[in-house]
Amino acid sequence: QVKVKNWVNGTQGTTVVGLSARFGSPLPRTINEAHRTFAALTSPPDLCSNSTSKLTNSIALVARGGCPFTAKAEFAQAAGAAGLVIINDDEELYKMVCGDNDTSLNVTIPVVMVPHSAGKNLKDLLDHGARVEMQLYSPNRPVVDLSACFLWLMAVGTIVCASLWSEFVACEQIDEHYNQLTRQPGPNSGTNNTQDKEILEITAKGAGVFVIVASVFLLLLFYFMSSWVAWLLIVLFCIGGIE
């Protein structure tokens, strides 16, 4: 992943997350090593031929399509650009790789792809005469993902708390309830009532159905994850909590 910090007329904007190409020079690992560089539009906009606009020591902002990524990078480098940012035609980012015929490729500038919405916003600002600066760097990924560890701890903690609750708190409440019943006079008041713990038997068929349903649900989350799906999950969890 690549962090694309940007400034519009000196005011810092929202950092954009991009994806670097498999060719070109590597990006700095820390923000202190990265340089703020002015962005510039190209002519033609897709940079599939020599640029007629000035790109010297600038980061070229171009649209995807029309020619291979490597061709865009070569034209940007030939025009003196310090880097190349490609605006994708979708919000999803794709790997930019060399073709089979690019054996003599010599690209020495960094090449980055950004989502369509973020790239179009920067392009519109440049079209209206704004002064846009960019700072590109690719931070190292942490060895341990803290968010994943936190989710794991939450899951384990929930299971442990549920086990302790069923073992101690729930049993005490049940015993207290039946002790109150035994104090009331009745035909069976002299008998010794013992309440066994509730046992839930899970059959192989039930376990298999659970695995299938959970797998289908995860696939749906992977392929159809959006804002309305997130709200649907929140509502379902709320209903489950009430029940």
Order of alpha helices (4+ residues) and beta strands (2+ residues): beta-beta-beta-beta-beta-alpha-beta-beta-alpha-beta-alpha-alpha-alpha-alpha
